Amino acid sequence: MVAYHDDEWGQPVHDERRLFEMLCLEGAQAGLSWSTILRRRDGYRAAYDGFDAARMAAYDEERQAALLTDARIIRNRAKIRAFRDNAVAVLRLRETDGGLDAYLWSRVNGSPLVNRCSALADVPAQTPLAVEISRDLRQRGFRFVGPVIVYAFMQSVGLVNDHLLGCVRHPESIIR
């Protein structure tokens, strides 16, 4: 978890496939710990064709049934269906908004929102922007994208920087 925090969490991501992967994995986390998902990330990548949205969107019922038996991932029928639905939705988003990168980063005017929290208790579980993005994504056909999941996703891909003041990864600490 330390390596994930220090090397990944909160770092701005612009790679379409990585954004899609993180959106799916944050949804997979619902009701579980992030460490559980992180330990299975390589298994998810293998099971889901490296999070290639075009390939995932084409998964038929037989492929979805096979995923229910794949011990490398969390075998939850609703989450497995959501991954396929999200792949279909992300392909549509590419046509309408230029993709996840363009869509998401336009929501923060192209630059991470930087919070200045001193304690974990001060870090919100969701924000009005996360509620807005969640609502819009659901209208576009995405699933497992509630406001708390969306905010965790925003944190993980650097749309928002919630590293605590004093953390070596907070921008004010990096500048010094």
Stockholm file with secondary structure:
# STOCKHOLM 1.0

chainA/1-176         MVAYHDDEWGQPVHDERRLFEMLCLEGAQAGLSWSTILRRRDGYRAAYDGFDAARMAAYDEERQAALLTDARIIRNRAKIRAFRDNAVAVLRLRETDGGLDAYLWSRVNGSPLVNRCSALADVPAQTPLAVEISRDLRQRGFRFVGPVIVYAFMQSVGLVNDHLLGCVRHPESIIR
#=GR chainA/1-176 SS CHHHHHHTTTCCCCCHHHHHHHHHHHHHTTTSCHHHHHHTHHHHHHHTGGGCHHHHHTCCHHHHHHHTTCTTSCCCHHHHHHHHHHHHHHHHHHHHHSCHHHHHHHTTTTSCEECCCSSGGGSCSCCHHHHHHHHHHHHTTCCSCCHHHHHHHHHHTTSEECCCTTSTTSHHHHHC
#=GC SS_cons         CHHHHHHTTTCCCCCHHHHHHHHHHHHHTTTSCHHHHHHTHHHHHHHTGGGCHHHHHTCCHHHHHHHTTCTTSCCCHHHHHHHHHHHHHHHHHHHHHSCHHHHHHHTTTTSCEECCCSSGGGSCSCCHHHHHHHHHHHHTTCCSCCHHHHHHHHHHTTSEECCCTTSTTSHHHHHC
//
